[in-house]
Amino acid sequence: MSSKTMQALVFKVQYEAPDIVSIELRPDNPENAFPIVEAGAHIDLHLGNGLVRSYSLTNPGDTDRYVVAVLKDRRSRGGSTYVHEKLRIGQVVSIGVSRNYFKLDETVTMSVLLAGGIGITPIYAMLKRLSVLKRNATLIYCARSRVEAAFVAQIQTLVDASGTDLAVIFHFDDEHGGPPNLEQLLGGYAKDTHFYCCGPAPMLDAYEQACERLGQHHVHLERFEATGIPSEEVAEGYAVELKKSGRTVWVEPGIALLDALIEVGIRPDFNCREGVCGACETRVISGDVIHRDHILTKQEWSANKSMMICVSSCRTGRLVLDI
Protein backbone atom coordinates (compact mmCIF):
# COMPACT_ATOMS: atom_id res chain seq x y z
CA MET A 1 0.00 0.00 0.00
CA SER A 2 1.09 3.55 -0.65
CA SER A 3 2.81 5.35 2.21
CA LYS A 4 2.10 8.82 0.78
CA THR A 5 -1.39 9.84 1.86
CA MET A 6 -3.48 12.92 2.57
CA GLN A 7 -6.65 13.39 4.59
CA ALA A 8 -9.81 14.26 2.70
CA LEU A 9 -13.38 15.03 3.70
CA VAL A 10 -16.28 13.38 1.90
CA PHE A 11 -18.15 16.54 0.90
CA LYS A 12 -20.74 15.24 -1.55
CA VAL A 13 -22.15 11.87 -2.61
CA GLN A 14 -24.33 11.78 -5.71
CA TYR A 15 -25.74 9.04 -7.90
CA GLU A 16 -24.90 9.64 -11.56
CA ALA A 17 -26.62 6.40 -12.66
CA PRO A 18 -28.35 3.58 -10.74
CA ASP A 19 -25.04 1.78 -10.03
CA ILE A 20 -22.60 4.70 -10.32
CA VAL A 21 -21.95 7.15 -7.52
CA SER A 22 -19.68 10.20 -7.65
CA ILE A 23 -17.75 11.18 -4.53
CA GLU A 24 -16.55 14.74 -4.08
CA LEU A 25 -13.57 14.98 -1.74
CA ARG A 26 -12.21 18.17 -0.23
CA PRO A 27 -9.15 18.85 1.95
CA ASP A 28 -10.03 18.12 5.59
CA ASN A 29 -8.49 21.51 6.44
CA PRO A 30 -10.07 24.31 4.32
CA GLU A 31 -6.75 26.18 4.39
CA ASN A 32 -5.03 23.34 2.55
CA ALA A 33 -5.19 22.46 -1.14
CA PHE A 34 -4.85 19.23 -3.05
CA PRO A 35 -1.99 18.87 -5.54
CA ILE A 36 -3.11 19.73 -9.05
CA VAL A 37 -3.86 16.71 -11.24
CA GLU A 38 -3.79 16.07 -14.97
CA ALA A 39 -6.53 14.52 -17.07
CA GLY A 40 -6.30 10.72 -16.90
CA ALA A 41 -4.95 10.60 -13.34
CA HIS A 42 -6.24 8.43 -10.53
CA ILE A 43 -5.93 8.35 -6.75
CA ASP A 44 -5.93 5.59 -4.18
CA LEU A 45 -8.87 5.71 -1.79
CA HIS A 46 -8.18 4.09 1.60
CA LEU A 47 -11.43 2.59 2.80
CA GLY A 48 -12.60 1.93 6.33
CA ASN A 49 -12.55 -1.84 5.84
CA GLY A 50 -8.78 -1.81 5.25
CA LEU A 51 -9.00 -1.97 1.48
CA VAL A 52 -7.26 0.42 -0.90
CA ARG A 53 -8.76 0.98 -4.34
CA SER A 54 -7.74 3.20 -7.26
CA TYR A 55 -10.32 5.49 -8.85
CA SER A 56 -9.97 7.90 -11.77
CA LEU A 57 -10.54 11.61 -11.24
CA THR A 58 -13.10 13.45 -13.35
CA ASN A 59 -11.98 17.04 -12.59
CA PRO A 60 -8.47 17.88 -13.83
CA GLY A 61 -6.94 21.16 -12.72
CA ASP A 62 -8.88 21.61 -9.48
CA THR A 63 -7.02 21.92 -6.18
CA ASP A 64 -10.01 22.54 -3.90
CA ARG A 65 -11.71 19.22 -4.65
CA TYR A 66 -11.24 15.80 -6.18
CA VAL A 67 -14.17 13.96 -7.77
CA VAL A 68 -14.19 10.22 -8.49
CA ALA A 69 -16.95 7.98 -9.85
CA VAL A 70 -17.41 4.41 -8.63
CA LEU A 71 -19.40 1.60 -10.23
CA LYS A 72 -20.96 -0.90 -7.83
CA ASP A 73 -19.38 -4.05 -9.20
CA ARG A 74 -21.30 -7.26 -8.56
CA ARG A 75 -17.93 -9.05 -8.40
CA SER A 76 -16.65 -6.54 -5.85
CA ARG A 77 -14.18 -7.77 -3.24
CA GLY A 78 -15.38 -5.01 -0.93
CA GLY A 79 -14.14 -1.78 -2.51
CA SER A 80 -17.08 -0.55 -4.55
CA THR A 81 -19.58 -2.09 -2.13
CA TYR A 82 -18.03 -0.12 0.73
CA VAL A 83 -18.13 3.14 -1.27
CA HIS A 84 -21.79 2.66 -2.18
CA GLU A 85 -23.06 1.37 1.15
CA LYS A 86 -20.76 2.74 3.85
CA LEU A 87 -19.13 5.99 2.71
CA ARG A 88 -20.97 9.00 4.09
CA ILE A 89 -20.84 12.79 3.83
CA GLY A 90 -18.63 14.20 6.59
CA GLN A 91 -16.44 11.12 6.80
CA VAL A 92 -12.67 11.68 6.70
CA VAL A 93 -10.68 9.28 4.52
CA SER A 94 -7.07 8.89 3.48
CA ILE A 95 -6.22 9.30 -0.18
CA GLY A 96 -3.00 8.68 -2.06
CA VAL A 97 -1.09 11.14 -4.20
CA SER A 98 -2.35 11.00 -7.78
CA ARG A 99 -0.64 8.90 -10.45
CA ASN A 100 -1.12 9.12 -14.20
CA TYR A 101 -0.31 6.36 -16.67
CA PHE A 102 -3.02 7.49 -19.10
CA LYS A 103 -1.75 10.93 -20.07
CA LEU A 104 -3.44 13.19 -22.56
CA ASP A 105 -1.25 14.73 -25.26
CA GLU A 106 -2.46 18.33 -25.16
CA THR A 107 -0.49 19.42 -28.23
CA VAL A 108 -2.18 17.37 -30.95
CA THR A 109 -4.68 18.70 -33.49
CA MET A 110 -7.34 16.00 -33.03
CA SER A 111 -8.19 13.54 -30.26
CA VAL A 112 -10.76 10.73 -30.31
CA LEU A 113 -11.97 9.59 -26.89
CA LEU A 114 -13.69 6.22 -26.56
CA ALA A 115 -15.40 5.26 -23.30
CA GLY A 116 -17.25 2.13 -22.29
CA GLY A 117 -19.39 2.14 -19.15
CA ILE A 118 -17.52 3.33 -16.06
CA GLY A 119 -14.52 3.93 -18.32
CA ILE A 120 -16.05 7.36 -18.88
CA THR A 121 -14.37 8.65 -15.68
CA PRO A 122 -10.86 9.42 -17.03
CA ILE A 123 -12.27 10.10 -20.51
CA TYR A 124 -14.67 12.74 -19.12
CA ALA A 125 -11.67 14.42 -17.48
CA MET A 126 -9.88 14.48 -20.84
CA LEU A 127 -12.92 15.98 -22.54
CA LYS A 128 -13.06 18.75 -19.93
CA ARG A 129 -9.38 19.52 -20.40
CA LEU A 130 -9.63 19.62 -24.19
CA SER A 131 -12.60 21.97 -23.85
CA VAL A 132 -10.49 24.36 -21.74
CA LEU A 133 -7.69 24.18 -24.33
CA LYS A 134 -10.19 24.64 -27.18
CA ARG A 135 -8.80 21.57 -28.94
CA ASN A 136 -10.74 19.46 -31.42
CA ALA A 137 -12.02 16.17 -30.02
CA THR A 138 -14.75 13.61 -30.54
CA LEU A 139 -16.09 11.53 -27.67
CA ILE A 140 -17.64 8.15 -28.45
CA TYR A 141 -19.50 7.05 -25.33
CA CYS A 142 -20.80 3.47 -25.24
CA ALA A 143 -22.99 1.82 -22.61
CA ARG A 144 -25.62 -0.88 -22.42
CA SER A 145 -28.35 1.73 -21.98
CA ARG A 146 -28.78 5.47 -21.51
CA VAL A 147 -30.04 4.99 -17.96
CA GLU A 148 -26.85 3.11 -16.99
CA ALA A 149 -24.54 5.81 -18.36
CA ALA A 150 -23.10 8.49 -16.05
CA PHE A 151 -22.63 12.19 -16.90
CA VAL A 152 -24.66 12.09 -20.13
CA ALA A 153 -26.39 15.43 -19.54
CA GLN A 154 -23.18 17.10 -18.32
CA ILE A 155 -21.28 15.88 -21.37
CA GLN A 156 -23.95 17.12 -23.76
CA THR A 157 -23.92 20.54 -22.07
CA LEU A 158 -20.12 20.70 -22.30
CA VAL A 159 -20.14 19.78 -25.98
CA ASP A 160 -22.95 22.23 -26.82
CA ALA A 161 -21.05 25.07 -25.12
CA SER A 162 -17.82 24.31 -27.00
CA GLY A 163 -19.03 25.46 -30.39
CA THR A 164 -17.31 23.39 -33.07
CA ASP A 165 -14.37 22.15 -30.98
CA LEU A 166 -16.04 19.11 -29.43
CA ALA A 167 -18.45 16.46 -30.68
CA VAL A 168 -20.06 13.48 -29.01
CA ILE A 169 -21.48 10.21 -30.31
CA PHE A 170 -23.58 8.23 -27.85
CA HIS A 171 -23.99 4.51 -28.52
CA PHE A 172 -26.41 2.72 -26.23
CA ASP A 173 -26.73 -0.95 -27.05
CA ASP A 174 -30.46 -1.15 -26.35
CA GLU A 175 -31.13 1.76 -28.73
CA HIS A 176 -28.83 0.51 -31.50
CA GLY A 177 -29.68 -3.17 -31.38
CA GLY A 178 -26.31 -4.34 -30.08
CA PRO A 179 -22.72 -3.35 -29.35
CA PRO A 180 -20.87 -0.76 -31.46
CA ASN A 181 -18.84 -1.40 -34.58
CA LEU A 182 -15.62 0.20 -33.40
CA GLU A 183 -13.83 -0.01 -36.71
CA GLN A 184 -16.66 1.97 -38.28
CA LEU A 185 -16.78 4.53 -35.46
CA LEU A 186 -13.00 5.01 -35.41
CA GLY A 187 -12.54 5.16 -39.16
CA GLY A 188 -11.94 8.24 -41.27
CA TYR A 189 -9.53 10.10 -39.01
CA ALA A 190 -6.14 11.48 -40.07
CA LYS A 191 -3.02 9.51 -39.18
CA ASP A 192 -1.86 12.14 -36.68
CA THR A 193 -5.04 11.70 -34.61
CA HIS A 194 -4.55 10.43 -31.06
CA PHE A 195 -6.98 7.81 -29.75
CA TYR A 196 -7.78 7.15 -26.09
CA CYS A 197 -9.93 4.35 -24.70
CA CYS A 198 -11.04 3.17 -21.27
CA GLY A 199 -13.66 0.50 -20.66
CA PRO A 200 -14.19 -3.23 -20.11
CA ALA A 201 -11.53 -5.65 -21.32
CA PRO A 202 -13.43 -6.95 -24.41
CA MET A 203 -13.91 -3.38 -25.61
CA LEU A 204 -10.25 -2.54 -25.12
CA ASP A 205 -9.22 -5.62 -27.07
CA ALA A 206 -11.62 -4.73 -29.90
CA TYR A 207 -10.36 -1.13 -29.83
CA GLU A 208 -6.73 -2.20 -30.21
CA GLN A 209 -7.63 -4.53 -33.07
CA ALA A 210 -9.68 -1.85 -34.83
CA CYS A 211 -6.90 0.74 -34.55
CA GLU A 212 -4.40 -1.77 -35.91
CA ARG A 213 -6.61 -2.57 -38.90
CA LEU A 214 -7.13 1.15 -39.51
CA GLY A 215 -3.39 1.78 -39.44
CA GLN A 216 -3.57 4.17 -36.49
CA HIS A 217 -0.43 4.34 -34.35
CA HIS A 218 -1.19 6.95 -31.66
CA VAL A 219 -3.24 4.55 -29.58
CA HIS A 220 -3.63 4.92 -25.80
CA LEU A 221 -5.69 2.92 -23.32
CA GLU A 222 -6.23 2.26 -19.65
CA ARG A 223 -7.39 -1.00 -18.10
CA PHE A 224 -9.32 -1.28 -14.86
CA GLU A 225 -8.61 -4.98 -14.51
CA ALA A 226 -5.90 -7.36 -15.58
CA THR A 227 -6.17 -9.67 -18.56
CA GLY A 228 -3.93 -12.57 -19.39
CA ILE A 229 -0.59 -11.65 -20.95
CA PRO A 230 1.22 -14.57 -22.61
CA SER A 231 4.56 -14.75 -20.88
CA GLU A 232 7.26 -17.24 -20.19
CA GLU A 233 7.28 -18.89 -16.81
CA VAL A 234 10.21 -18.61 -14.43
CA ALA A 235 11.55 -22.12 -13.93
CA GLU A 236 14.16 -21.14 -11.36
CA GLY A 237 14.40 -18.76 -8.45
CA TYR A 238 16.40 -15.56 -8.63
CA ALA A 239 18.19 -13.12 -6.34
CA VAL A 240 17.04 -9.53 -5.96
CA GLU A 241 19.60 -7.02 -4.74
CA LEU A 242 18.04 -4.00 -3.05
CA LYS A 243 20.53 -1.23 -3.71
CA LYS A 244 19.30 1.35 -1.20
CA SER A 245 18.81 -0.99 1.73
CA GLY A 246 21.87 -3.12 1.01
CA ARG A 247 19.93 -6.39 1.24
CA THR A 248 19.56 -9.35 -1.09
CA VAL A 249 16.33 -11.36 -1.22
CA TRP A 250 15.85 -14.76 -2.83
CA VAL A 251 12.62 -15.23 -4.82
CA GLU A 252 11.45 -18.81 -5.20
CA PRO A 253 9.80 -20.01 -8.44
CA GLY A 254 6.08 -19.27 -8.45
CA ILE A 255 6.34 -16.57 -5.76
CA ALA A 256 5.58 -12.95 -6.61
CA LEU A 257 8.49 -10.59 -6.10
CA LEU A 258 6.25 -8.31 -4.03
CA ASP A 259 5.33 -11.18 -1.70
CA ALA A 260 8.97 -12.19 -1.31
CA LEU A 261 9.85 -8.66 -0.21
CA ILE A 262 6.94 -8.46 2.22
CA GLU A 263 7.92 -11.85 3.66
CA VAL A 264 11.30 -10.47 4.80
CA GLY A 265 9.83 -7.29 6.27
CA ILE A 266 10.20 -4.90 3.34
CA ARG A 267 7.12 -2.75 2.70
CA PRO A 268 7.11 -1.26 -0.81
CA ASP A 269 4.12 0.71 -2.07
CA PHE A 270 1.48 -1.47 -3.72
CA ASN A 271 -2.25 -1.70 -4.26
CA CYS A 272 -3.92 -3.75 -7.01
CA ARG A 273 -1.57 -6.78 -7.20
CA GLU A 274 -2.64 -7.09 -10.86
CA GLY A 275 -0.28 -4.72 -12.64
CA VAL A 276 -2.94 -2.15 -13.50
CA CYS A 277 -2.59 0.67 -10.94
CA GLY A 278 1.13 1.54 -11.04
CA ALA A 279 1.53 1.90 -7.27
CA CYS A 280 4.40 -0.59 -7.06
CA GLU A 281 6.45 0.70 -10.01
CA THR A 282 10.12 0.34 -9.09
CA ARG A 283 13.24 1.51 -10.87
CA VAL A 284 15.36 -1.28 -12.35
CA ILE A 285 19.13 -0.82 -12.09
CA SER A 286 20.05 -4.06 -13.84
CA GLY A 287 18.55 -7.41 -14.73
CA ASP A 288 16.42 -8.90 -17.49
CA VAL A 289 12.80 -8.33 -16.48
CA ILE A 290 9.82 -10.40 -17.58
CA HIS A 291 7.11 -7.75 -17.76
CA ARG A 292 3.48 -8.72 -17.16
CA ASP A 293 1.87 -5.38 -16.28
CA HIS A 294 -0.80 -3.39 -18.13
CA ILE A 295 0.78 0.01 -17.44
CA LEU A 296 4.06 0.27 -19.33
CA THR A 297 4.22 0.33 -23.12
CA LYS A 298 6.12 -2.27 -25.11
CA GLN A 299 8.79 0.35 -25.70
CA GLU A 300 9.08 0.88 -21.94
CA TRP A 301 9.30 -2.87 -21.45
CA SER A 302 12.21 -2.96 -23.87
CA ALA A 303 13.90 -0.01 -22.16
CA ASN A 304 13.81 -2.00 -18.91
CA LYS A 305 13.99 1.11 -16.72
CA SER A 306 11.22 0.12 -14.31
CA MET A 307 8.89 -2.75 -13.44
CA MET A 308 5.70 -3.50 -11.52
CA ILE A 309 6.91 -5.79 -8.79
CA CYS A 310 3.45 -7.22 -8.06
CA VAL A 311 3.31 -9.18 -11.34
CA SER A 312 6.67 -8.96 -13.14
CA SER A 313 9.73 -11.07 -12.45
CA CYS A 314 13.27 -11.78 -13.64
CA ARG A 315 14.46 -13.86 -16.58
CA THR A 316 18.07 -14.13 -15.39
CA GLY A 317 19.57 -15.12 -12.06
CA ARG A 318 19.93 -11.64 -10.56
CA LEU A 319 17.90 -8.44 -10.46
CA VAL A 320 19.05 -5.14 -8.95
CA LEU A 321 16.34 -2.69 -7.85
CA ASP A 322 16.38 0.85 -6.50
CA ILE A 323 14.84 -0.08 -3.13
Secondary structure, 3 states (H helix, E strand, C coil): CCCCEEEEEEEEEEEEECCEEEEEEEECCCCCCCCCCCCCCEEEEECCCCCEEEEEECCCCCCCCEEEEEECCCCCCCHHHHHHHCCCCCCEEEEECCECCCCCCCCCCEEEEEEEHHHHHHHHHHHHHHHHHCCEEEEEEEECCCCCCCCHHHHHHHHHHCCCCEEEEEEEHHHHCCCCCHHHHHCCCCCCCEEEEECCHHHHHHHHHHHHHCCCCCEEEECCCCCCCCCCCCCCCEEEEECCCCEEEEECCCCCHHHHHHHCCCCCCCCCCCCCCCCCEEEEEECCEECCCCCCCHHHHHHCCEEECCCCEECCCEEEECC
